[in-house]
């Protein structure tokens, strides 16, 4: 598969959060002034409890 300039697209912020969970985790860690590891762990626990 060949990539060229037409293959590139800028994602909206919401799309970035949906595709890359680590981006949202970093934002939450900064916003609530908590260690990233705590935010990631809480996210995993939340995901596990949803199933």
mmCIF file of the N, C-alpha and C atoms, coordinates in Angstrom:
data_MODEL
# 
_entry.id   MODEL 
# 
loop_
_atom_site.group_PDB 
_atom_site.id 
_atom_site.type_symbol 
_atom_site.label_atom_id 
_atom_site.label_alt_id 
_atom_site.label_comp_id 
_atom_site.label_asym_id 
_atom_site.label_entity_id 
_atom_site.label_seq_id 
_atom_site.pdbx_PDB_ins_code 
_atom_site.Cartn_x 
_atom_site.Cartn_y 
_atom_site.Cartn_z 
_atom_site.occupancy 
_atom_site.B_iso_or_equiv 
_atom_site.pdbx_formal_charge 
_atom_site.auth_seq_id 
_atom_site.auth_comp_id 
_atom_site.auth_asym_id 
_atom_site.auth_atom_id 
_atom_site.pdbx_PDB_model_num 
ATOM 1   N N  . UNK A 1 1  ? 0.843   -1.175 0.000  1.00 0.00 ? 1  UNK A N  1 
ATOM 2   C CA . UNK A 1 1  ? 0.000   0.000  0.000  1.00 0.00 ? 1  UNK A CA 1 
ATOM 3   C C  . UNK A 1 1  ? 0.890   1.242  0.000  1.00 0.00 ? 1  UNK A C  1 
ATOM 4   N N  . UNK A 1 2  ? 0.636   2.132  -0.901 1.00 0.00 ? 2  UNK A N  1 
ATOM 5   C CA . UNK A 1 2  ? 1.424   3.354  -1.014 1.00 0.00 ? 2  UNK A CA 1 
ATOM 6   C C  . UNK A 1 2  ? 0.700   4.511  -0.332 1.00 0.00 ? 2  UNK A C  1 
ATOM 7   N N  . UNK A 1 3  ? 1.476   5.316  0.339  1.00 0.00 ? 3  UNK A N  1 
ATOM 8   C CA . UNK A 1 3  ? 0.920   6.495  0.994  1.00 0.00 ? 3  UNK A CA 1 
ATOM 9   C C  . UNK A 1 3  ? 1.425   7.728  0.272  1.00 0.00 ? 3  UNK A C  1 
ATOM 10  N N  . UNK A 1 4  ? 0.545   8.722  0.144  1.00 0.00 ? 4  UNK A N  1 
ATOM 11  C CA . UNK A 1 4  ? 0.938   10.001 -0.428 1.00 0.00 ? 4  UNK A CA 1 
ATOM 12  C C  . UNK A 1 4  ? 0.200   11.104 0.332  1.00 0.00 ? 4  UNK A C  1 
ATOM 13  N N  . UNK A 1 5  ? 0.282   12.313 -0.150 1.00 0.00 ? 5  UNK A N  1 
ATOM 14  C CA . UNK A 1 5  ? -0.306  13.447 0.558  1.00 0.00 ? 5  UNK A CA 1 
ATOM 15  C C  . UNK A 1 5  ? -1.819  13.290 0.747  1.00 0.00 ? 5  UNK A C  1 
ATOM 16  N N  . UNK A 1 6  ? -2.483  12.598 -0.145 1.00 0.00 ? 6  UNK A N  1 
ATOM 17  C CA . UNK A 1 6  ? -3.932  12.430 -0.005 1.00 0.00 ? 6  UNK A CA 1 
ATOM 18  C C  . UNK A 1 6  ? -4.286  11.447 1.116  1.00 0.00 ? 6  UNK A C  1 
ATOM 19  N N  . UNK A 1 7  ? -3.313  10.679 1.596  1.00 0.00 ? 7  UNK A N  1 
ATOM 20  C CA . UNK A 1 7  ? -3.544  9.728  2.683  1.00 0.00 ? 7  UNK A CA 1 
ATOM 21  C C  . UNK A 1 7  ? -3.553  10.412 4.051  1.00 0.00 ? 7  UNK A C  1 
ATOM 22  N N  . UNK A 1 8  ? -3.045  11.615 4.103  1.00 0.00 ? 8  UNK A N  1 
ATOM 23  C CA . UNK A 1 8  ? -2.909  12.334 5.371  1.00 0.00 ? 8  UNK A CA 1 
ATOM 24  C C  . UNK A 1 8  ? -4.173  13.114 5.664  1.00 0.00 ? 8  UNK A C  1 
ATOM 25  N N  . UNK A 1 9  ? -4.624  12.996 6.902  1.00 0.00 ? 9  UNK A N  1 
ATOM 26  C CA . UNK A 1 9  ? -5.777  13.799 7.312  1.00 0.00 ? 9  UNK A CA 1 
ATOM 27  C C  . UNK A 1 9  ? -5.588  14.190 8.764  1.00 0.00 ? 9  UNK A C  1 
ATOM 28  N N  . UNK A 1 10 ? -5.993  15.396 9.089  1.00 0.00 ? 10 UNK A N  1 
ATOM 29  C CA . UNK A 1 10 ? -5.884  15.898 10.453 1.00 0.00 ? 10 UNK A CA 1 
ATOM 30  C C  . UNK A 1 10 ? -7.136  15.478 11.209 1.00 0.00 ? 10 UNK A C  1 
ATOM 31  N N  . UNK A 1 11 ? -6.921  14.838 12.350 1.00 0.00 ? 11 UNK A N  1 
ATOM 32  C CA . UNK A 1 11 ? -8.043  14.368 13.150 1.00 0.00 ? 11 UNK A CA 1 
ATOM 33  C C  . UNK A 1 11 ? -8.573  15.487 14.034 1.00 0.00 ? 11 UNK A C  1 
ATOM 34  N N  . UNK A 1 12 ? -9.884  15.473 14.254 1.00 0.00 ? 12 UNK A N  1 
ATOM 35  C CA . UNK A 1 12 ? -10.492 16.389 15.219 1.00 0.00 ? 12 UNK A CA 1 
ATOM 36  C C  . UNK A 1 12 ? -10.137 15.877 16.611 1.00 0.00 ? 12 UNK A C  1 
ATOM 37  N N  . UNK A 1 13 ? -10.185 16.763 17.602 1.00 0.00 ? 13 UNK A N  1 
ATOM 38  C CA . UNK A 1 13 ? -9.816  16.388 18.976 1.00 0.00 ? 13 UNK A CA 1 
ATOM 39  C C  . UNK A 1 13 ? -10.610 15.173 19.444 1.00 0.00 ? 13 UNK A C  1 
ATOM 40  N N  . UNK A 1 14 ? -11.885 15.143 19.166 1.00 0.00 ? 14 UNK A N  1 
ATOM 41  C CA . UNK A 1 14 ? -12.735 14.020 19.587 1.00 0.00 ? 14 UNK A CA 1 
ATOM 42  C C  . UNK A 1 14 ? -12.267 12.705 18.939 1.00 0.00 ? 14 UNK A C  1 
ATOM 43  N N  . UNK A 1 15 ? -11.866 12.764 17.685 1.00 0.00 ? 15 UNK A N  1 
ATOM 44  C CA . UNK A 1 15 ? -11.371 11.570 16.997 1.00 0.00 ? 15 UNK A CA 1 
ATOM 45  C C  . UNK A 1 15 ? -10.057 11.087 17.614 1.00 0.00 ? 15 UNK A C  1 
ATOM 46  N N  . UNK A 1 16 ? -9.218  12.034 18.016 1.00 0.00 ? 16 UNK A N  1 
ATOM 47  C CA . UNK A 1 16 ? -7.946  11.674 18.657 1.00 0.00 ? 16 UNK A CA 1 
ATOM 48  C C  . UNK A 1 16 ? -8.219  10.931 19.958 1.00 0.00 ? 16 UNK A C  1 
ATOM 49  N N  . UNK A 1 17 ? -9.138  11.463 20.775 1.00 0.00 ? 17 UNK A N  1 
ATOM 50  C CA . UNK A 1 17 ? -9.479  10.810 22.045 1.00 0.00 ? 17 UNK A CA 1 
ATOM 51  C C  . UNK A 1 17 ? -10.033 9.408  21.815 1.00 0.00 ? 17 UNK A C  1 
ATOM 52  N N  . UNK A 1 18 ? -10.852 9.255  20.778 1.00 0.00 ? 18 UNK A N  1 
ATOM 53  C CA . UNK A 1 18 ? -11.449 7.945  20.478 1.00 0.00 ? 18 UNK A CA 1 
ATOM 54  C C  . UNK A 1 18 ? -10.406 6.927  20.020 1.00 0.00 ? 18 UNK A C  1 
ATOM 55  N N  . UNK A 1 19 ? -9.438  7.371  19.244 1.00 0.00 ? 19 UNK A N  1 
ATOM 56  C CA . UNK A 1 19 ? -8.451  6.453  18.664 1.00 0.00 ? 19 UNK A CA 1 
ATOM 57  C C  . UNK A 1 19 ? -7.263  6.173  19.573 1.00 0.00 ? 19 UNK A C  1 
ATOM 58  N N  . UNK A 1 20 ? -6.904  7.154  20.383 1.00 0.00 ? 20 UNK A N  1 
ATOM 59  C CA . UNK A 1 20 ? -5.697  7.042  21.197 1.00 0.00 ? 20 UNK A CA 1 
ATOM 60  C C  . UNK A 1 20 ? -6.042  7.315  22.661 1.00 0.00 ? 20 UNK A C  1 
ATOM 61  N N  . UNK A 1 21 ? -6.331  6.262  23.413 1.00 0.00 ? 21 UNK A N  1 
ATOM 62  C CA . UNK A 1 21 ? -6.745  6.410  24.812 1.00 0.00 ? 21 UNK A CA 1 
ATOM 63  C C  . UNK A 1 21 ? -5.698  7.125  25.658 1.00 0.00 ? 21 UNK A C  1 
ATOM 64  N N  . UNK A 1 22 ? -4.426  6.953  25.306 1.00 0.00 ? 22 UNK A N  1 
ATOM 65  C CA . UNK A 1 22 ? -3.366  7.564  26.109 1.00 0.00 ? 22 UNK A CA 1 
ATOM 66  C C  . UNK A 1 22 ? -3.419  9.084  26.065 1.00 0.00 ? 22 UNK A C  1 
ATOM 67  N N  . UNK A 1 23 ? -3.975  9.668  25.003 1.00 0.00 ? 23 UNK A N  1 
ATOM 68  C CA . UNK A 1 23 ? -4.083  11.126 24.921 1.00 0.00 ? 23 UNK A CA 1 
ATOM 69  C C  . UNK A 1 23 ? -5.061  11.631 25.979 1.00 0.00 ? 23 UNK A C  1 
ATOM 70  N N  . UNK A 1 24 ? -6.210  10.970 26.075 1.00 0.00 ? 24 UNK A N  1 
ATOM 71  C CA . UNK A 1 24 ? -7.209  11.367 27.071 1.00 0.00 ? 24 UNK A CA 1 
ATOM 72  C C  . UNK A 1 24 ? -6.685  11.128 28.486 1.00 0.00 ? 24 UNK A C  1 
ATOM 73  N N  . UNK A 1 25 ? -5.975  10.040 28.684 1.00 0.00 ? 25 UNK A N  1 
ATOM 74  C CA . UNK A 1 25 ? -5.406  9.756  30.002 1.00 0.00 ? 25 UNK A CA 1 
ATOM 75  C C  . UNK A 1 25 ? -4.442  10.869 30.419 1.00 0.00 ? 25 UNK A C  1 
ATOM 76  N N  . UNK A 1 26 ? -3.614  11.316 29.492 1.00 0.00 ? 26 UNK A N  1 
ATOM 77  C CA . UNK A 1 26 ? -2.681  12.409 29.800 1.00 0.00 ? 26 UNK A CA 1 
ATOM 78  C C  . UNK A 1 26 ? -3.423  13.698 30.128 1.00 0.00 ? 26 UNK A C  1 
ATOM 79  N N  . UNK A 1 27 ? -4.469  13.993 29.394 1.00 0.00 ? 27 UNK A N  1 
ATOM 80  C CA . UNK A 1 27 ? -5.254  15.198 29.658 1.00 0.00 ? 27 UNK A CA 1 
ATOM 81  C C  . UNK A 1 27 ? -5.895  15.144 31.045 1.00 0.00 ? 27 UNK A C  1 
ATOM 82  N N  . UNK A 1 28 ? -6.454  13.990 31.400 1.00 0.00 ? 28 UNK A N  1 
ATOM 83  C CA . UNK A 1 28 ? -7.075  13.847 32.720 1.00 0.00 ? 28 UNK A CA 1 
ATOM 84  C C  . UNK A 1 28 ? -6.048  13.949 33.844 1.00 0.00 ? 28 UNK A C  1 
ATOM 85  N N  . UNK A 1 29 ? -4.886  13.359 33.646 1.00 0.00 ? 29 UNK A N  1 
ATOM 86  C CA . UNK A 1 29 ? -3.833  13.424 34.660 1.00 0.00 ? 29 UNK A CA 1 
ATOM 87  C C  . UNK A 1 29 ? -3.416  14.879 34.909 1.00 0.00 ? 29 UNK A C  1 
ATOM 88  N N  . UNK A 1 30 ? -3.280  15.639 33.834 1.00 0.00 ? 30 UNK A N  1 
ATOM 89  C CA . UNK A 1 30 ? -2.916  17.056 33.982 1.00 0.00 ? 30 UNK A CA 1 
ATOM 90  C C  . UNK A 1 30 ? -4.032  17.843 34.653 1.00 0.00 ? 30 UNK A C  1 
ATOM 91  N N  . UNK A 1 31 ? -5.267  17.619 34.188 1.00 0.00 ? 31 UNK A N  1 
ATOM 92  C CA . UNK A 1 31 ? -6.410  18.376 34.703 1.00 0.00 ? 31 UNK A CA 1 
ATOM 93  C C  . UNK A 1 31 ? -6.614  18.151 36.198 1.00 0.00 ? 31 UNK A C  1 
ATOM 94  N N  . UNK A 1 32 ? -6.490  16.911 36.649 1.00 0.00 ? 32 UNK A N  1 
ATOM 95  C CA . UNK A 1 32 ? -6.747  16.593 38.048 1.00 0.00 ? 32 UNK A CA 1 
ATOM 96  C C  . UNK A 1 32 ? -5.472  16.492 38.883 1.00 0.00 ? 32 UNK A C  1 
ATOM 97  N N  . UNK A 1 33 ? -4.339  16.821 38.242 1.00 0.00 ? 33 UNK A N  1 
ATOM 98  C CA . UNK A 1 33 ? -3.042  16.817 38.935 1.00 0.00 ? 33 UNK A CA 1 
ATOM 99  C C  . UNK A 1 33 ? -2.798  15.495 39.656 1.00 0.00 ? 33 UNK A C  1 
ATOM 100 N N  . UNK A 1 34 ? -2.997  14.411 38.914 1.00 0.00 ? 34 UNK A N  1 
ATOM 101 C CA . UNK A 1 34 ? -2.791  13.056 39.426 1.00 0.00 ? 34 UNK A CA 1 
ATOM 102 C C  . UNK A 1 34 ? -1.735  12.372 38.569 1.00 0.00 ? 34 UNK A C  1 
ATOM 103 N N  . UNK A 1 35 ? -1.013  11.411 39.136 1.00 0.00 ? 35 UNK A N  1 
ATOM 104 C CA . UNK A 1 35 ? -0.037  10.671 38.335 1.00 0.00 ? 35 UNK A CA 1 
ATOM 105 C C  . UNK A 1 35 ? -0.724  9.912  37.196 1.00 0.00 ? 35 UNK A C  1 
ATOM 106 N N  . UNK A 1 36 ? -0.078  9.891  36.064 1.00 0.00 ? 36 UNK A N  1 
ATOM 107 C CA . UNK A 1 36 ? -0.627  9.214  34.893 1.00 0.00 ? 36 UNK A CA 1 
ATOM 108 C C  . UNK A 1 36 ? -0.949  7.755  35.187 1.00 0.00 ? 36 UNK A C  1 
ATOM 109 N N  . UNK A 1 37 ? -0.100  7.092  35.953 1.00 0.00 ? 37 UNK A N  1 
ATOM 110 C CA . UNK A 1 37 ? -0.325  5.679  36.274 1.00 0.00 ? 37 UNK A CA 1 
ATOM 111 C C  . UNK A 1 37 ? -1.664  5.484  36.991 1.00 0.00 ? 37 UNK A C  1 
ATOM 112 N N  . UNK A 1 38 ? -2.031  6.406  37.861 1.00 0.00 ? 38 UNK A N  1 
ATOM 113 C CA . UNK A 1 38 ? -3.312  6.301  38.574 1.00 0.00 ? 38 UNK A CA 1 
ATOM 114 C C  . UNK A 1 38 ? -4.480  6.444  37.611 1.00 0.00 ? 38 UNK A C  1 
ATOM 115 N N  . UNK A 1 39 ? -4.380  7.376  36.695 1.00 0.00 ? 39 UNK A N  1 
ATOM 116 C CA . UNK A 1 39 ? -5.448  7.588  35.718 1.00 0.00 ? 39 UNK A CA 1 
ATOM 117 C C  . UNK A 1 39 ? -5.570  6.367  34.812 1.00 0.00 ? 39 UNK A C  1 
ATOM 118 N N  . UNK A 1 40 ? -4.443  5.835  34.363 1.00 0.00 ? 40 UNK A N  1 
ATOM 119 C CA . UNK A 1 40 ? -4.473  4.645  33.501 1.00 0.00 ? 40 UNK A CA 1 
ATOM 120 C C  . UNK A 1 40 ? -5.066  3.450  34.245 1.00 0.00 ? 40 UNK A C  1 
ATOM 121 N N  . UNK A 1 41 ? -4.678  3.281  35.491 1.00 0.00 ? 41 UNK A N  1 
ATOM 122 C CA . UNK A 1 41 ? -5.198  2.158  36.282 1.00 0.00 ? 41 UNK A CA 1 
ATOM 123 C C  . UNK A 1 41 ? -6.703  2.304  36.471 1.00 0.00 ? 41 UNK A C  1 
ATOM 124 N N  . UNK A 1 42 ? -7.172  3.506  36.779 1.00 0.00 ? 42 UNK A N  1 
ATOM 125 C CA . UNK A 1 42 ? -8.605  3.741  36.958 1.00 0.00 ? 42 UNK A CA 1 
ATOM 126 C C  . UNK A 1 42 ? -9.355  3.457  35.659 1.00 0.00 ? 42 UNK A C  1 
ATOM 127 N N  . UNK A 1 43 ? -8.761  3.815  34.540 1.00 0.00 ? 43 UNK A N  1 
ATOM 128 C CA . UNK A 1 43 ? -9.388  3.541  33.245 1.00 0.00 ? 43 UNK A CA 1 
ATOM 129 C C  . UNK A 1 43 ? -9.503  2.054  32.972 1.00 0.00 ? 43 UNK A C  1 
ATOM 130 N N  . UNK A 1 44 ? -8.466  1.307  33.313 1.00 0.00 ? 44 UNK A N  1 
ATOM 131 C CA . UNK A 1 44 ? -8.508  -0.166 33.118 1.00 0.00 ? 44 UNK A CA 1 
ATOM 132 C C  . UNK A 1 44 ? -9.548  -0.788 34.030 1.00 0.00 ? 44 UNK A C  1 
ATOM 133 N N  . UNK A 1 45 ? -9.602  -0.337 35.276 1.00 0.00 ? 45 UNK A N  1 
ATOM 134 C CA . UNK A 1 45 ? -10.570 -0.886 36.215 1.00 0.00 ? 45 UNK A CA 1 
ATOM 135 C C  . UNK A 1 45 ? -11.991 -0.572 35.766 1.00 0.00 ? 45 UNK A C  1 
ATOM 136 N N  . UNK A 1 46 ? -12.184 0.633  35.243 1.00 0.00 ? 46 UNK A N  1 
ATOM 137 C CA . UNK A 1 46 ? -13.511 1.032  34.739 1.00 0.00 ? 46 UNK A CA 1 
ATOM 138 C C  . UNK A 1 46 ? -13.901 0.164  33.546 1.00 0.00 ? 46 UNK A C  1 
ATOM 139 N N  . UNK A 1 47 ? -12.968 -0.062 32.657 1.00 0.00 ? 47 UNK A N  1 
ATOM 140 C CA . UNK A 1 47 ? -13.222 -0.898 31.471 1.00 0.00 ? 47 UNK A CA 1 
ATOM 141 C C  . UNK A 1 47 ? -13.561 -2.316 31.881 1.00 0.00 ? 47 UNK A C  1 
ATOM 142 N N  . UNK A 1 48 ? -12.845 -2.862 32.850 1.00 0.00 ? 48 UNK A N  1 
ATOM 143 C CA . UNK A 1 48 ? -13.097 -4.228 33.300 1.00 0.00 ? 48 UNK A CA 1 
ATOM 144 C C  . UNK A 1 48 ? -14.465 -4.347 33.964 1.00 0.00 ? 48 UNK A C  1 
ATOM 145 N N  . UNK A 1 49 ? -14.875 -3.324 34.710 1.00 0.00 ? 49 UNK A N  1 
ATOM 146 C CA . UNK A 1 49 ? -16.156 -3.405 35.404 1.00 0.00 ? 49 UNK A CA 1 
ATOM 147 C C  . UNK A 1 49 ? -17.330 -3.226 34.453 1.00 0.00 ? 49 UNK A C  1 
ATOM 148 N N  . UNK A 1 50 ? -17.092 -2.669 33.265 1.00 0.00 ? 50 UNK A N  1 
ATOM 149 C CA . UNK A 1 50 ? -18.148 -2.504 32.273 1.00 0.00 ? 50 UNK A CA 1 
ATOM 150 C C  . UNK A 1 50 ? -18.521 -3.811 31.591 1.00 0.00 ? 50 UNK A C  1 
ATOM 151 N N  . UNK A 1 51 ? -17.643 -4.791 31.643 1.00 0.00 ? 51 UNK A N  1 
ATOM 152 C CA . UNK A 1 51 ? -17.889 -6.062 30.918 1.00 0.00 ? 51 UNK A CA 1 
ATOM 153 C C  . UNK A 1 51 ? -18.678 -7.039 31.731 1.00 0.00 ? 51 UNK A C  1 
# 
